[in-house]
Amino acid sequence: MSFMVVNLSEQYTLLSDWISEIRDEEVQKDRMRFRRNLERIGEVAAYEISKTLPFVEKEVQTPLGTANCKALKEQPVITTILRAGLPLHQGLLNFFDKADNGFISAYRKHQRDGSFEISLDYVSCPELEGRVVIVSDPMLATGASLVKTIQYLREEGHPSEIHVVVAIACTVGIEFVLRSEPQCKIWCGAIDDELTAKGYIVPGLGDAGDLAYGNKVQM
């Protein structure tokens, strides 16, 4: 894999437990636990991303004196793809708690022949010019919705960096994203190699949005 891709499961940490639980069809029956595990994966990703961001020295007055501390130089913009990305987004926001936020509605609009196109209906985001942008979506399958989202964000401004955070990624989708957006850095909870003809990751975990919030009617 490229140095622009980080597989957070390569090391043996608690994150591996959370990945196993979001995959487990029995544990998935507990929607609250499913959402919380996605949230915790987002928290780990936020901590890891923070190591790559610039910090500045600052003096802080304590009750007993002055302490020399380090503080994040600038807050990132955390953006998520609705609705499935919300728990992962919340995990990132738990750590980057002063960040600006953006929200995008991007979904697969299925055709009768089984094909689909990406429909992007709603975008709300702050100023992006020169900012670090973190985009979260639990599943990186074909990469089509993610690339369309990033391209739209670039039309709104010119971010200095773009980080992508996903719980489960497919190698096909990763390659597609990096061909289209080679400067993005992708942070994955785990990486699978198989993608079905309908664009679902195997073994994956199923439909993250449905597991988090209930089954939707196909549009």
Protein Blocks (a to p, Z undefined) as FASTA:
>chain_A
ZZkbccfklpccfklmmmmmmmmmklmmmmmlmmmmmmmmmmmmmmmmmmmpccdddddd
dfkbccdddddfbacddddddfklmmmmmmmmmmmmmbccddddddddddfkopacdddf
bdcdddfehpacddddfbackommmmmmmmmmmmnpccfbdcdddfbdcfklmmmmmmmm
mmbccddfbdcfbdcfkopacekjojfklmmnopaddZZ
